[in-house]
Amino acid sequence: MQHSISDRTTSTEYVAPTEYIRQRSSRPGVLKRAQFFFMVALAAVDLASIWLAFWSAYLLLKRNPEFIIGEFGEFLLLPGVYTGVMSIIYFSQRMYQRRRPVTHLDEFFKVVTYNLLTMLFTVALLTLFARDFQYHRAFVLLGAGLTMVYDTVGRVIHAQLQWWAQARGIGDDRVLLIGAGEVGQMLLQKIKMHPKLGYQVVGVVDAGKGERALQNLDAPLLGGLADVPTLIDRYGIDEVIIGLPESNHQDLVNIISLCEREKVGIRVFPDVFQIMASEVTIGDLGGLPLLTIRDVALQGWKLAVKRGMDIVLSAIGLVMLSPFMLLIALLIKLDSPGPVFYTQERMGLDAKPFKIIKFRSMRQDAESDGPGWTTPDDPRKTKLGAFMRRFNIDELPQLINVLIGEMSLVGPRPERPVYVEQFRQIIPRYMDRHREKAGLTGWAQVNGLRGDTSIVERTKYDLWYIENWSIGLDIMILLRTILQTIFGTNRNAY
């Protein structure tokens, strides 16, 4: 059902359809039961993974003539202690509070890290408090390793089932959105595009900021700010999302205080460039608390580590991919007239220009009318070029840029000087992207922000990456890039 909202800044008139109210209130209690079930099921997956892993490890060792091993019952203390330690670590690290989707790769890293810690603590506890307990070290290593595998697979299956259920309204959160302007539209569209988030928007509250009214979205206008406590109680709201990034501090405090009276979760969409792209840490000045808003993560020895990784991986990549790249070069010559490589000036570290190297994927006269963004059905692309761009093959020569130090494997994607000049005039903090080397891939790209997509959103992701850099983050981005390329899941790759 579509709802249209008139152009007005405040409203207390109740306009939600009767059928909408009936549907939202017909399932009292199912939300909490479903969430509890998801958590218990996830804990059961972890528990089963441990015992199945150690049972598998026992069977593998028993079949090996080099190991003399007794009955499995003699070693129950080992998986028992392992289970207790891992449960404590998982609960303390909030591994069972998975209400919103996380990438499987992120969860895999956590599973591996926490299982390594569990293994160390288990061995330490057995050594200190069960000195008479005899076990093979290979049993511990194999059991822990199989636990990582089984638990990762189990959690992936559990996540897919949970997201499937949430997309169908099972265990969803009833959400009230405050803000009827452009940000409200964006939030509603995101929720609609990702039903697995488990959000069901009950309605929208007009904050009276002279916002542009929402239109053609399946969410009714329920009232003004003064109605928030009543609306939360009437509809059984679980979370309130405040989409007013331009509001001043006092306005936000007032709105949050209205929501806090009703004991609901509160999420605030921040000013993208003043809050979200900056890591806030707490320090002190002679006992007085101070917030550090901007702290560059990539400096000192970390620069050397990142450069070392760039050199090693780019060199290995060029050697291993050289036969494939020679084949691509031959196909380009056969496909269309023109050179194999295409070089273009881009802006890199400290806004210094450099020549980026790519396999040519367009006609020679592609820019006879000047530079322009590539579109999904761009007629300038060659037949082979369309395929190469779909799977990022045209980017492989940039490993040369990485090896000679002009680029990094991971970082903000470089833009042409003409675009940089335009963007710096209209996007706050845009030039902060150039505090680090440009990358072959980046945090924005693995999140679907590539090609002709929002520069504002891309900049937000780039700044977040710069201020939250770590080796683990780089490795995760590289792995996600490889997997997305292999399985052809690159969004906006054209």
C-alpha positions as CSV (number, residue, x, y, z in Angstrom):
1,M,0.0,0.0,0.0
2,Q,1.4,3.4,-0.9
3,H,1.1,6.5,1.3
4,S,1.5,10.1,0.2
5,I,2.5,12.8,2.7
6,S,1.4,16.3,2.1
7,D,3.8,19.3,2.3
8,R,3.7,20.3,5.9
9,T,6.3,20.6,8.6
10,T,4.3,19.3,11.6
11,S,1.3,17.0,11.9
12,T,-0.5,15.4,14.8
13,E,-3.3,13.9,12.7
14,Y,-3.4,10.2,12.7
15,V,-3.2,9.0,9.1
16,A,-2.1,5.4,9.3
17,P,-4.5,2.9,7.7
18,T,-6.5,0.7,10.0
19,E,-5.3,-2.4,8.3
20,Y,-1.7,-1.3,8.8
21,I,-2.3,-0.9,12.6
22,R,-4.0,-4.3,12.7
23,Q,-1.1,-6.1,11.0
24,R,1.5,-4.4,13.3
25,S,-0.3,-5.3,16.5
26,S,-1.4,-8.8,15.6
27,R,1.9,-10.5,16.8
28,P,2.4,-9.4,20.4
29,G,5.5,-11.2,21.9
30,V,6.7,-12.9,18.7
31,L,9.7,-10.5,18.4
32,K,11.3,-11.4,21.8
33,R,10.6,-15.1,21.3
34,A,12.2,-15.1,17.9
35,Q,15.3,-13.2,19.1
36,F,15.7,-15.6,22.0
37,F,15.3,-18.6,19.6
38,F,17.9,-17.2,17.2
39,M,20.4,-16.8,20.1
40,V,19.8,-20.2,21.6
41,A,20.1,-21.8,18.1
42,L,23.4,-20.0,17.6
43,A,24.7,-21.2,20.9
44,A,23.6,-24.7,20.0
45,V,25.6,-24.4,16.7
46,D,28.7,-23.5,18.6
47,L,28.3,-26.3,21.2
48,A,27.7,-28.9,18.5
49,S,30.6,-27.6,16.5
50,I,33.0,-28.1,19.4
51,W,32.0,-31.7,20.2
52,L,31.7,-32.7,16.6
53,A,35.1,-31.3,15.9
54,F,36.8,-33.1,18.8
55,W,35.0,-36.3,18.0
56,S,36.2,-36.0,14.4
57,A,39.7,-35.2,15.6
58,Y,39.6,-38.4,17.8
59,L,38.5,-40.6,14.9
60,L,41.3,-39.2,12.6
61,L,44.0,-39.8,15.2
62,K,42.6,-43.2,16.1
63,R,43.0,-44.3,12.5
64,N,46.6,-43.1,12.4
65,P,48.9,-45.9,13.4
66,E,51.5,-43.4,14.7
67,F,49.1,-42.5,17.5
68,I,48.2,-44.8,20.4
69,I,45.0,-43.3,21.8
70,G,42.4,-44.7,24.3
71,E,38.6,-44.3,24.3
72,F,37.0,-41.0,23.6
73,G,35.5,-41.0,27.1
74,E,38.9,-40.7,28.6
75,F,39.3,-37.2,27.0
76,L,35.9,-35.6,27.8
77,L,37.6,-33.1,30.0
78,L,39.3,-31.5,27.0
79,P,36.2,-30.6,24.9
80,G,34.4,-29.9,28.2
81,V,36.9,-27.2,29.3
82,Y,37.2,-25.9,25.7
83,T,33.4,-25.5,25.6
84,G,33.3,-23.5,28.9
85,V,36.2,-21.2,27.9
86,M,34.8,-20.6,24.4
87,S,31.3,-19.8,25.8
88,I,32.8,-17.2,28.1
89,I,34.8,-15.6,25.3
90,Y,31.9,-15.7,22.8
91,F,29.5,-14.1,25.3
92,S,32.0,-11.5,26.4
93,Q,32.7,-10.5,22.8
94,R,28.9,-10.3,22.0
95,M,29.0,-13.1,19.5
96,Y,25.4,-14.0,20.2
97,Q,24.0,-10.5,19.7
98,R,23.8,-10.8,15.9
99,R,20.7,-8.8,15.2
100,R,22.0,-7.1,12.1
101,P,23.8,-8.9,9.2
102,V,27.6,-9.0,9.3
103,T,29.7,-10.4,6.5
104,H,30.7,-14.0,6.7
105,L,34.3,-13.0,6.3
106,D,34.2,-10.7,9.3
107,E,32.6,-13.5,11.4
108,F,35.2,-16.0,10.1
109,F,38.1,-13.8,11.4
110,K,36.4,-13.5,14.8
111,V,35.8,-17.3,15.0
112,V,39.5,-18.0,14.2
113,T,40.7,-15.4,16.7
114,Y,38.5,-16.4,19.6
115,N,39.2,-20.1,19.0
116,L,42.9,-19.5,19.1
117,L,42.4,-17.7,22.4
118,T,40.2,-20.6,23.6
119,M,42.8,-23.2,22.7
120,L,45.5,-21.3,24.7
121,F,43.4,-20.8,27.7
122,T,42.2,-24.4,27.6
123,V,45.8,-25.7,27.6
124,A,46.8,-23.3,30.4
125,L,43.9,-24.4,32.6
126,L,44.5,-28.1,32.1
127,T,48.2,-27.6,32.8
128,L,47.5,-25.7,36.0
129,F,44.5,-27.6,37.5
130,A,44.6,-31.1,35.8
131,R,48.2,-32.1,35.7
132,D,47.4,-35.8,35.8
133,F,45.2,-35.5,32.7
134,Q,47.0,-36.9,29.7
135,Y,46.2,-35.9,26.1
136,H,48.0,-35.6,22.8
137,R,48.9,-32.1,21.7
138,A,47.8,-33.1,18.2
139,F,44.4,-33.8,19.6
140,V,44.1,-30.2,20.8
141,L,45.4,-28.6,17.6
142,L,43.2,-30.8,15.4
143,G,40.1,-30.3,17.5
144,A,40.6,-26.5,17.7
145,G,41.2,-26.4,13.9
146,L,38.1,-28.4,13.1
147,T,36.1,-26.3,15.5
148,M,37.0,-23.2,13.5
149,V,35.8,-25.0,10.3
150,Y,32.6,-26.5,11.7
151,D,31.7,-23.4,13.6
152,T,32.2,-21.1,10.6
153,V,30.1,-23.3,8.4
154,G,27.4,-23.6,11.1
155,R,27.3,-19.9,11.7
156,V,27.0,-19.2,7.9
157,I,24.0,-21.5,7.6
158,H,22.5,-20.0,10.8
159,A,23.0,-16.5,9.5
160,Q,21.3,-17.3,6.1
161,L,18.3,-18.9,7.9
162,Q,18.0,-16.0,10.3
163,W,18.2,-13.4,7.6
164,W,15.6,-15.4,5.6
165,A,13.3,-15.4,8.6
166,Q,13.9,-11.6,9.3
167,A,13.1,-10.8,5.7
168,R,9.7,-12.4,6.2
169,G,8.9,-10.5,9.4
170,I,10.0,-13.2,11.9
171,G,11.8,-11.6,14.7
172,D,11.8,-8.1,13.2
173,D,12.1,-4.8,15.0
174,R,9.3,-2.3,14.9
175,V,10.9,1.0,14.0
176,L,9.8,4.6,14.2
177,L,11.7,6.9,11.9
178,I,12.0,10.6,13.0
179,G,12.7,12.8,10.0
180,A,10.6,13.3,6.9
181,G,13.3,14.8,4.7
182,E,15.9,13.5,2.2
183,V,17.7,11.5,4.9
184,G,14.4,9.9,5.9
185,Q,13.9,8.9,2.3
186,M,17.4,7.4,2.1
187,L,16.9,5.4,5.4
188,L,13.5,4.0,4.2
189,Q,15.0,3.0,0.9
190,K,17.9,1.3,2.5
191,I,15.6,-0.7,4.8
192,K,13.3,-1.6,1.9
193,M,16.3,-2.8,-0.1
194,H,17.7,-4.9,2.7
195,P,14.8,-6.8,4.3
196,K,17.2,-9.2,6.0
197,L,18.1,-6.3,8.4
198,G,14.9,-7.2,10.2
199,Y,13.5,-3.7,10.3
200,Q,9.8,-3.0,9.9
201,V,9.1,0.7,9.7
202,V,5.8,1.4,11.4
203,G,5.8,5.1,10.4
204,V,7.5,8.4,10.1
205,V,7.4,11.4,12.5
206,D,7.7,14.9,11.0
207,A,10.3,16.7,13.1
208,G,9.0,20.1,11.9
209,K,12.3,21.2,10.2
210,G,10.7,22.3,7.0
211,E,11.8,19.1,5.4
212,R,10.8,17.9,1.9
213,A,7.9,15.5,2.5
214,L,8.2,11.8,1.8
215,Q,6.2,10.5,-1.1
216,N,5.4,7.1,-2.6
217,L,6.9,5.1,0.3
218,D,5.2,2.4,2.3
219,A,5.3,4.3,5.6
220,P,2.6,6.6,7.0
221,L,3.1,9.9,8.6
222,L,2.1,9.4,12.2
223,G,2.5,12.8,13.8
224,G,5.0,15.3,15.2
225,L,7.7,15.2,17.8
226,A,5.3,15.7,20.7
227,D,3.5,12.4,19.7
228,V,6.7,10.3,20.0
229,P,6.0,8.8,23.5
230,T,2.4,8.0,22.6
231,L,3.4,6.4,19.3
232,I,6.1,4.3,20.9
233,D,3.5,2.9,23.4
234,R,0.7,2.5,20.8
235,Y,2.7,0.6,18.2
236,G,5.1,-1.3,20.5
237,I,8.1,0.4,19.0
238,D,11.4,-1.4,19.6
239,E,13.8,1.1,18.0
240,V,13.7,4.7,17.0
241,I,16.0,5.9,14.2
242,I,16.6,9.7,14.1
243,G,17.4,10.9,10.6
244,L,18.2,14.5,11.3
245,P,21.9,15.0,10.7
246,E,21.6,18.8,10.5
247,S,19.9,19.2,13.8
248,N,21.8,21.0,16.6
249,H,22.9,19.4,19.8
250,Q,20.0,20.6,21.9
251,D,17.4,19.3,19.4
252,L,18.9,15.9,19.4
253,V,19.1,15.8,23.2
254,N,15.4,16.7,23.4
255,I,14.4,14.1,20.9
256,I,16.5,11.4,22.6
257,S,15.0,12.3,26.0
258,L,11.5,11.8,24.5
259,C,12.5,8.3,23.4
260,E,14.3,7.3,26.5
261,R,11.1,7.7,28.6
262,E,9.8,4.6,26.8
263,K,12.8,2.4,27.1
264,V,13.5,1.8,23.4
265,G,16.6,1.4,21.4
266,I,17.8,4.7,19.8
267,R,19.9,5.0,16.7
268,V,21.1,8.4,15.3
269,F,22.1,9.0,11.7
270,P,25.0,11.4,12.2
271,D,26.5,14.2,10.2
272,V,28.5,12.1,7.8
273,F,31.7,14.1,7.7
274,Q,31.8,15.4,11.3
275,I,31.0,12.2,13.1
276,M,30.9,9.0,11.1
277,A,34.1,9.4,9.3
278,S,36.1,10.3,12.4
279,E,37.1,7.8,15.1
280,V,36.3,9.2,18.5
281,T,38.6,8.1,21.4
282,I,38.6,9.2,25.0
283,G,41.7,10.5,26.6
284,D,42.4,12.9,29.5
285,L,44.2,16.1,30.4
286,G,45.2,16.1,34.0
287,G,42.1,14.1,34.9
288,L,39.7,16.0,32.6
289,P,38.2,13.9,29.8
290,L,39.0,14.9,26.2
291,L,37.7,13.4,23.0
292,T,40.1,12.8,20.1
293,I,38.1,13.4,17.0
294,R,40.7,12.8,14.3
295,D,43.5,10.4,14.7
296,V,45.4,9.1,11.7
297,A,45.6,5.3,12.0
298,L,48.2,4.7,9.3
299,Q,51.5,6.2,10.4
300,G,55.0,5.2,11.7
301,W,55.9,1.6,11.5
302,K,52.4,0.8,10.1
303,L,53.4,2.5,6.9
304,A,56.4,0.3,6.5
305,V,54.3,-2.8,7.1
306,K,51.7,-1.8,4.6
307,R,54.4,-1.0,2.0
308,G,56.1,-4.3,2.6
309,M,52.8,-6.1,2.0
310,D,52.2,-4.1,-1.2
311,I,55.7,-5.0,-2.6
312,V,55.5,-8.7,-1.7
313,L,51.9,-9.3,-2.9
314,S,52.1,-7.2,-6.0
315,A,55.3,-9.0,-7.1
316,I,53.8,-12.4,-6.5
317,G,50.7,-11.3,-8.3
318,L,52.6,-10.1,-11.4
319,V,54.6,-13.3,-11.6
320,M,51.7,-15.7,-11.1
321,L,49.3,-13.7,-13.4
322,S,51.8,-13.0,-16.2
323,P,50.7,-15.8,-18.5
324,F,47.1,-14.8,-18.1
325,M,47.9,-11.1,-18.7
326,L,49.8,-12.0,-21.8
327,L,46.7,-13.9,-23.1
328,I,44.5,-10.8,-22.3
329,A,47.0,-8.6,-24.2
330,L,46.7,-10.9,-27.3
331,L,42.9,-10.9,-27.1
332,I,42.8,-7.1,-26.9
333,K,44.9,-6.8,-30.1
334,L,42.6,-9.3,-31.8
335,D,39.4,-7.7,-30.5
336,S,39.9,-4.1,-31.6
337,P,42.5,-1.8,-33.1
338,G,44.6,0.2,-30.7
339,P,47.2,-0.3,-27.9
340,V,47.0,-3.0,-25.3
341,F,47.4,-0.6,-22.3
342,Y,45.6,2.6,-21.5
343,T,47.3,5.2,-19.2
344,Q,45.4,8.0,-17.6
345,E,46.4,10.7,-15.2
346,R,45.0,10.2,-11.7
347,M,45.5,12.0,-8.3
348,G,47.3,10.0,-5.6
349,L,49.0,10.6,-2.3
350,D,49.1,14.2,-1.3
351,A,47.1,15.0,-4.5
352,K,50.2,14.3,-6.7
353,P,49.4,13.1,-10.2
354,F,50.5,9.8,-11.6
355,K,49.8,7.7,-14.6
356,I,47.5,4.8,-13.8
357,I,47.9,1.7,-16.1
358,K,45.0,-0.4,-17.3
359,F,44.2,-2.8,-20.0
360,R,42.3,-0.9,-22.7
361,S,38.6,-1.8,-22.5
362,M,37.2,1.0,-24.8
363,R,37.6,2.2,-28.3
364,Q,40.5,4.5,-29.1
365,D,38.2,7.4,-29.6
366,A,36.2,6.8,-26.4
367,E,37.0,10.3,-25.0
368,S,36.9,12.3,-28.2
369,D,34.1,14.3,-26.7
370,G,35.8,14.7,-23.3
371,P,35.9,12.7,-20.1
372,G,32.7,11.0,-18.8
373,W,31.5,8.4,-16.4
374,T,31.1,4.8,-17.6
375,T,27.5,3.6,-17.7
376,P,26.1,0.0,-17.7
377,D,25.4,0.0,-21.4
378,D,28.2,2.3,-22.5
379,P,28.6,2.1,-26.3
380,R,32.3,3.0,-26.0
381,K,33.2,-0.4,-24.5
382,T,34.6,-3.1,-26.7
383,K,33.1,-6.6,-26.5
384,L,36.2,-7.9,-24.6
385,G,36.3,-4.7,-22.6
386,A,32.8,-5.3,-21.2
387,F,33.8,-8.7,-20.0
388,M,37.1,-7.4,-18.5
389,R,35.4,-4.6,-16.6
390,R,32.8,-6.9,-15.3
391,F,35.5,-9.0,-13.6
392,N,38.0,-6.3,-12.9
393,I,40.5,-7.8,-15.3
394,D,41.3,-4.4,-16.8
395,E,42.7,-3.3,-13.4
396,L,45.4,-6.0,-13.2
397,P,48.2,-3.9,-14.7
398,Q,47.8,-1.5,-11.7
399,L,49.9,-4.1,-9.8
400,I,52.8,-2.3,-11.6
401,N,51.7,1.0,-10.0
402,V,51.6,-0.8,-6.7
403,L,55.0,-2.3,-7.1
404,I,56.7,1.0,-7.9
405,G,55.0,2.8,-5.0
406,E,52.5,5.0,-6.9
407,M,49.5,3.0,-5.4
408,S,48.7,0.6,-2.7
409,L,46.8,-2.7,-2.9
410,V,44.1,-1.2,-0.7
411,G,43.1,2.5,-0.4
412,P,40.7,5.1,-1.8
413,R,40.3,4.7,-5.6
414,P,42.1,7.5,-7.5
415,E,40.1,10.0,-9.5
416,R,41.0,12.2,-12.5
417,P,42.2,15.7,-11.7
418,V,39.2,17.3,-13.4
419,Y,36.9,15.4,-11.1
420,V,39.0,16.0,-8.0
421,E,38.7,19.7,-8.6
422,Q,34.9,19.5,-8.9
423,F,34.5,17.3,-5.8
424,R,36.7,19.3,-3.5
425,Q,34.5,22.3,-4.0
426,I,31.3,20.6,-3.0
427,I,32.2,17.7,-0.6
428,P,33.6,18.5,2.8
429,R,36.8,16.7,3.7
430,Y,37.1,15.3,0.2
431,M,40.8,16.0,0.0
432,D,41.4,14.0,3.1
433,R,41.2,10.9,0.9
434,H,44.6,11.9,-0.4
435,R,46.2,11.5,3.0
436,E,46.9,7.9,1.9
437,K,48.0,6.2,-1.3
438,A,45.3,5.4,-3.8
439,G,44.3,1.7,-3.9
440,L,43.7,-1.0,-6.4
441,T,40.6,-1.8,-4.4
442,G,39.0,-0.2,-1.4
443,W,36.5,-0.3,1.4
444,A,34.0,1.6,-0.7
445,Q,34.4,-0.7,-3.7
446,V,33.8,-3.9,-1.7
447,N,30.6,-2.3,-0.4
448,G,29.3,-1.7,-3.9
449,L,30.3,1.9,-4.2
450,R,32.1,1.9,-7.6
451,G,31.4,3.3,-11.0
452,D,28.7,6.0,-11.3
453,T,27.7,5.9,-7.7
454,S,27.4,8.5,-5.0
455,I,30.7,10.4,-4.5
456,V,29.5,11.5,-1.1
457,E,28.9,8.0,0.1
458,R,32.2,6.8,-1.4
459,T,34.1,9.6,0.4
460,K,32.4,8.6,3.7
461,Y,33.7,5.0,3.3
462,D,37.2,6.2,2.2
463,L,37.6,8.4,5.2
464,W,36.4,5.7,7.5
465,Y,39.0,3.3,6.1
466,I,41.8,5.9,6.5
467,E,41.0,6.5,10.1
468,N,40.4,2.9,11.0
469,W,43.1,1.2,9.1
470,S,44.6,-2.1,10.2
471,I,46.4,-5.0,8.5
472,G,43.4,-7.2,9.2
473,L,41.1,-4.7,7.5
474,D,43.4,-4.7,4.4
475,I,43.4,-8.5,4.3
476,M,39.6,-8.6,4.7
477,I,39.1,-6.1,1.8
478,L,41.5,-8.1,-0.5
479,L,39.7,-11.4,0.3
480,R,36.3,-9.8,-0.3
481,T,37.5,-8.3,-3.6
482,I,38.8,-11.7,-4.8
483,L,35.7,-13.5,-3.8
484,Q,33.4,-10.9,-5.4
485,T,35.4,-11.0,-8.6
486,I,35.4,-14.9,-8.7
487,F,31.7,-15.1,-8.1
488,G,30.8,-12.1,-10.2
489,T,29.0,-10.3,-7.3
490,N,30.7,-6.9,-7.9
491,R,27.8,-4.4,-7.7
492,N,28.0,-1.5,-10.1
493,A,31.0,-3.2,-12.0
494,Y,30.7,-2.0,-15.6
